[in-house]
Amino acid sequence: MRKVVLSQFLSLDGVAEEADKFLSGWDDVVDAYGENTIATQDAVIMGRRSYDEFVDFWPNSEIEPFATFINTTPKYVATSTPLDRSWNNATVIEGGLVEFVRDLKNSSGGDIGVHFGISVAQALLAAGVIDELRLVVCPVVAGRGRRLLDGLPTFRLEAVKSVLSPAGYLLADYRVTR
């Protein structure tokens, strides 16, 4: 069975919304962490808002290795409306998100990445579909914004590993225990 891996940038106070506003000055350790995360993934689940934000940026980006990864990997988009702009290997999820991801988990392939979209991540966490969390906790307090874990039911995590990067980013991997 494939694993569903949630990768998320967070502020120290748990804000995940508009992470680009508090991300700055990361280092080679953070880069390597990201490379290791995507190296095992061959599918990505994302929400419509994230799709619309990234469809104009990533196809022309030279930020590697993520640009090549996200532009060539199948992307499954949770939305109730057709996609206005096309992006290589992007498909609208037909039916329910949770059921789709459960079916995808039972197919052959590598890890399934959830990189974008707080609502998608929260829905999959609440449904117990996420197997691992790979969090990059940024050395900043955002103060406001949507938090990744707000409103979720209680679930337990097992720490797998953690590293503090030279720039002060906490890279933490957790396995969801059931």
N, C-alpha and C positions, 0 to 999 in steps of 0.2 A: 504494500500500500504506500502511496506517495505521501509526503509530508506537506502540510500547508504552513508556510513560514511567514510570519508578519515581521516586516522590517520597518522601523519607524524612528525618525528623529524626534526627540522630545526636549523641552526645556527642563531644568531641574525641578520646576513645579508641575511637570506633567503636561504642559501645553504641546499639542501636536499641530495645531492649526497654523498655517502660514510659516512653516519652519524656516523658509528662506529669509525671513526677517530677523531670525536670531542665530542663524548659522554663519560663522565666520572663523577664519583662521584655523581650519582643521589641518591635520598633519598626515604624514605618510602612513601612520598606524591606522587612522580612520579610513584612508583610501584602501588599504589592504583588507581591512575588515569588510568593506563593501564589496570588494572584488571576490573575497572568499564566499560571501553570502550569495551573490548571483551566479557563481561558478557551478552550483548544483541545481539551479532552477532552469526549467524549460517552459514555463507558463507563468503568466501574471494575471491577477485579478485586480480590477480597478473600478472605481465609481465614475459616473458620468462627468461630474465636476472636475475630477482629476484628469480625465481624458481630454476634456475641453481645454484645460490649462496647459497640458503637455503636448498636444498634437501640433501646436505651432512651434514649440521649442526643440524637442528632441530629434525630430527628423533631420534637422540641420545642425545639430550640436556636434562639437568635436570633443566633448567631455568624455573621455574614455576611462575604463571600458564600458561604462554604463550606457553610453549612446548606442554602441553596436548591440549590446544586449537588448535594450528596450526596443530598438528598431527592428530587430530580427525575430524576437521571441513572440509567440502567440499571446495576444492580450485579449482578455475576456472582460467586457465592459457591462457593469450592472446599470441598466437604464431602461426606462419604459418607452423611450422614443428613439427613432432612428438617429444614427450618427450623422451630423451635418457635414463633417470633414473626414476624409478617409486617412487612415494610417496603416502602414504595412502590417499585416497579420492581426488586425483588430476585428473582433466579432462581438456582437451584442449577445448577452446571455439571454437565452429564451427560457421563460419560466422563472421559478424562484431562485434567488442567489444561493441560498444554503443548499438546496437540493442539487443545483448545478455543481457546486464545489464538492459536495459529497460524492457525486458520480465521477467527477474528475479525479478525486483522490483514489478511487477504485480502478482507474485506468492505468495503463503502463506509462512510465516516464519518470522524469526527475521531480525535484521539489517544485511546489507551486508557490510563487511569491505573491504576497500582498504588500505592496509598497506605497500605495497612495490611497487616500480616502479614509477619513475617520469613520464615517457612517458604515462603509463596507467592513472595515476592521471590527467595529463594535458589533455589527450584526453577526459576523463570523465567530467572534469571541463569545458572544452570548449564546450562540447555538452549539458551542463546543467543537467547532470545526478546526480551529487553529491548533497546531501541534507545538509550534515553537514561536517564541518572541525573540527577536534580535533588535535590541534597543541601543540607540546612540543618544546618550543623555548629555546634552550640551551644557557647558558651564555658564549658564545664564538663567535668570528668573524672568520669564516672559510677563508675569503678572496677570495677564488676561488672555483669553482665547479658549477654544474648545480643547478639552483634555481627552486624551485617548481612552482612559479607563473610567470616565464618569458614567454613572447610570448602569453599570454592568452588574450581573449577579456575582456572588463570591465564587472564585475558583482559585485553586492552588497552583503554585509554580515551583519547579525544582531548578535551582541555579545550576547551570551547566558550566559556565565560565564567565569571567569578567576581567577586563583589562582597562587600565587608565592610560590614555594616550598622553604623550608629552605636552599637548596643548590643553589638557584637562578634560577631554571627553571620556565619559565612562561608557565602555562598550560591554554590554551585558546580554548574555544569552540565557534564556529560560526555556525549560520544557514544561508544557501544560500537563499537569497530572489529572487523571480522571478517576 
